[in-house]
Amino acid sequence: MDSAAHNPQSSGPRRLPDSCAVYLRQLFSQCPADRWQLSFTAFQSALTRSAAKRFAEASPSAAQLEEYFSALHLNDLALACACAEGSQPAWEDFVADYRPYLRTASAAILRCPASDPAAIELADSLFTDLYGLSDRNRSTSSLFRYFHGRSSLKTWLRAVLAQRHIDQIRSRKRFESLDDHPPDGKSRRVPEPATVELPADPRREQYQQRFRESLASALASLEPRDRTRLQLYYAEDRTLAEIGRAIGEHESSVSRNLERVRKELRSTVEGLLRAGTAATNGAYAAQGLDDAQVALSIQYAAEDAAVDLDELFDAQKSQTPPGRNRTVKP
């Protein structure tokens, strides 16, 4: 797994062999570089830093480097590199895709709800270091410079969060140890913190309902073929091979298309939640949600409101064999 070392540079290769140039271009073409305004030079520099970290005490051959690069999480590395370079489109994608995850990961580390202020504070405090100290120094000071692509970006971010939490605990303990030894030499016992029952979020049901309405609208907006894929997979519990035969696609194409549709569906749902709804047919207008509220809507839906796609697709329950009804969580 990647580690956020104090120095992103290493004693390994500072320059990649010229014989790797064609292969690096191929790797670069596989990343959404245009979308993130990422230059090949910056991408190549990120790979060089990654290789320097991996081969700190060796001089790898071109074949060894190509084998190493082929195992990296290249899209994650490209996104981190673009963010470190200050690309606004890259940052927009990162915030949209990773802020909810960071808050969920923080909640897991702290063992509290994702809506807890402590979880939100731990997650959001990371953004300052990820962005960098200032515009002028962003490319050299961003914490993204320490990500080398050897693990997924999510795994690395979670490790950074966990380490930050540990550092905070150690820091507090240093101060507490001073308080435990007053000048009179008598030890002072620190009482155990009381267990507090966290109150339920009064808007939880509202967030769940907003999510279901947005999901229903997003499903209705799908292309018929994409809608059929989801219906066959989730509502009717068909296998990939069965779906392929039904719609005339190879099994691997079905898998790729399902993944694409899931991503598009999530993006559409999040967009609808942020946009809100106008007042229609006597119903009140609903204000758009911010990023934190969108994350909560998805979290609550995943925790308590598994979505029955049979109902959303208006599928007949009798057509689904007993025990095969599938619900999906966001």
N, C-alpha and C positions, 0 to 999 in steps of 0.2 A: 504494500500500500504506500502511496505517496506520504511524505512527511513534510511538514512545514518547517524546514530547517532554517537556521538563522541566515544562511547564505545560499542563494539559489545557484550560485556558480560552484564549480568543483574543479578538481585537478584533471578531469577527464578530457576528451577531445574538445578543443575550442573551435575546430572547423571541420566540417564533414567532407569526406573525399569527393572529388569531382565526379567520380563514377556513380555516386548516389543521386546525381542531379535529376536524371530522368525519373527515377523512382519517386523522388520527393515531389516532383511535379504531378505525378499520378496521384499521390496521396492528397496533395493540395486540391486537385480537381474533385475529389470525393467529398470535400467539406463545403458547406454553404458560405464560402469566403465572400462572394459578392454581396450576399444579404448582410453580412456582418462587417463589410468594408475592411476585410483583412487582407493585408498585402502578403505576397509570397515571402518577402524578406523577413517579416515578423514571424510568419509561420515557420520558416526555416530556422530562425533564431530559437524559437520555442523547442523545436526538435533537437537542436544542438545542446541546449541546456539540459534537456531530458537525457540525452545520450551521455553528457558529462556526468550527470548524477548516477546513471547506471554503470558506466564503465570508468569509474573514478580512478582505478589503479591499473587500467589496461588500455591497449591500443587496438580497438576492434577493427576487423576487416569490413569491407563494404557489405559482404554477405551477412555478417553478424549484425551490422547496423540495420539492414533491411529486414531481417528476421525480427529484430527488436521493435522496429517501428510498426511492423504489421500487427503486433500484439497490443499496441497502444489504443486507448479510447480517443481516437483522433478528433471526432466531432466535439467531445468535451474539451480536449486540449485546444482546439481552434477557438471555441467559445471563450475559454479562459484567456487565451492570448488576445483576442479581439477586445475583450473587456479591459484587459491590462493596458491596451493601446488607446483606450478611451472611446471606443466605437459606441455611439448612441444606440443604433439598432441592436447591437449585441447586448447592451445593458438592458434594453427593453425586454428582450427575450429572456435574459437571465432572471430579471425580477419577476416576470410573469410565470416562469417555469419553476423557479427555485425558492422564492420567498415563502410560499405555503409549505414547501418541504422543510425549509430551515426551521420554521416555527413548529412543525410537527416533530422534527428531530429534537429540537430544544425541549419540547414538552416531554418526550420520551426520556431524555437525559435527566430532566428535573423531576420526572414522575408527577406531572401535573397536567391539567388540560391545556390545549394549545392556545386557548383564549386567556390563560393566566398571564398577567403583566410580566411576571418573571420570565416566562418562556418567550414572550414577544421581545422583551428587552435583550435576552441572551442572543436570540436570532438576529435581531436588527442591529445589534452592536457590531456584528461581523461586517456589515456593509461598509463601514468607514474604512476598515483595513483592506477590504477587497477593492474599494474604489481608489484608495491612495490618499496621500496627505494633501495634495494640491494638484490642480490641473497641470502645472509646470512639471511636476515630478511624478505624474501618475504612472507612466510606463516603467519607472524604476522602483517605485515604492509600493505598488499594488501587491497585495497578498497573493493574487493570482500567479505572480511570477514564481511561486514555490510549488505550483501544481505542474506535474510532469507527465500526466496522462497514463500512469501505470495502473491506476485504479480509476473507477468511475468518478466523475466530479461529485456526485452525491455522497459516495463513500468518503472521499477526501474532506468534503465540507462537514460531514458528521464527525469525523475524527478531529477536525479543527475546533468544532463546537465543544466536544467532550474535553479536549485539552484546555480550552478556555475556561470551562466550568471548574476543572480541577485546579487551575491556577487561581481562580477566584476563591475557592475553598481554602487553599494554602495561604493566600493573602489574608483572609479573615482570621484564620487560626493564629497567624503571627501576631495580629492585634489582640486577639482574645487571650493569648498567652501572657501578654503584658498586663492585661486587666486582671488575670487570675493571681498575680503576685503583687499585692499592694505594698506600700512602703513599710507597714508594720510587720511584714514578714509572715502574716497569717494568710493561708490560702483561702480564696473565696470560691465557693462552689457556684458554678453557673447552672441555673435551673434548666431542666429539659424544656424545649419549646412545646407548647400545647398543640395538640392536633386540632386543626380547624376544619370543619365541614364546609367545603366550598359551595356557595349557593348556586342553584341552577340558573342558566342563562335564560332570562324571561323571553328572549327573542328566538330561542332555539327552534320552536315549532314554526315560526315565521320564516326563518332561514331555510328550514327543510322544505317548506311549501314553495318558496321561491326557487329552490333548486329543482324540484320536480316539475314546476311549470316551465322553467328554462330548458330542462332536458326534453320535455315533450315538444316544445317548439323547435329545438335543435334537431330532434329526430324527424319531425315533419319537413324540415328544410333539406334533408338529405336527398341525393340522387336516388332514384328508385333502385338501382343495382346495389348501391351501398346500403340502403335500408334493408334490402333483401338479405344481404350478407349478415347484418347484425341480427335480423329476425331469425334466420336459420340457426345461427350460432348460439344466441342467448335465449330466445324465446322457445325454440324448438330443440335445442341441445343437439344439433347435428355435429358430426365430426367434420374436420377440415376436408377429408376425402369426400364425404357425402355432399358437402356444400360445393366442392369443385365439380362433382358430377352433375349437380343440379343446375349450376349456372355456367358450366362449360369453361372452367378455369383449372389450372394445375393447382395441386394442394399447396405448394410453396407460394403461389400468387395469392391464394386465398388468405394465407397467414399474413403476408405483407400488406394486403389491402385492408384486412381487419385492423392491423396496427395503425395504418394510416387513418382509417375512419375513426378509430378511438381517439386519436390525437386531435383530429379535426372537430370531433364532437365535443371534446373537453374545451377546446379553444372557443367554440361557438357558445357553449354554456357559460363560460366565464365572461365572454363578451356581453351576453344577454343580461347576466347578473349585474355587470357594471353599468349597462345602459339604462336599466329600469324600464318601467312600462307606463304608457299614457292611460288616462282615465277613459274607460270604454264601458258601455252597457251598464252604467250605474256603479261600476267598480271604481274604487279610488286609484289614483295614480300611485305608482311605487317608485320611490327614488332609487337611483343606481347605487350599488354597493361599492365600497372601497376595497382595496386589496385584502385587508385583514378580514373584512366581512365575507368576501368571496371565499377565502380560505376556510372560514368558519362554516359557511353553507356546505361546502364540499365535505368538510370533516364530519359535520353532524349527519349528513346524508350517509356517509360511509359507516358511521358508528351505529346509528339507530334506524335508518330508513332505507334498507336495501330496496332497490328499485325493481319492481316486478315488471319486466319488459313484456310479458304476456299481456298485461293490462294496457301498457302504452302502445303496443302494436295491435291491440284489439284482436289478439289471437284467441281462438276457441280453446278453452282449457281441455275439452274432451279430446282434442287432437294431439295433446301432449301425453305420452305414456306415463303412467303413475310413477312417481319418484324421480321424474326427469325434468320437472319444472325448475328452471334456473333463474335465480335472481342475480343482479349484478350490483356491485358497490363501486362508487366512483374511485 
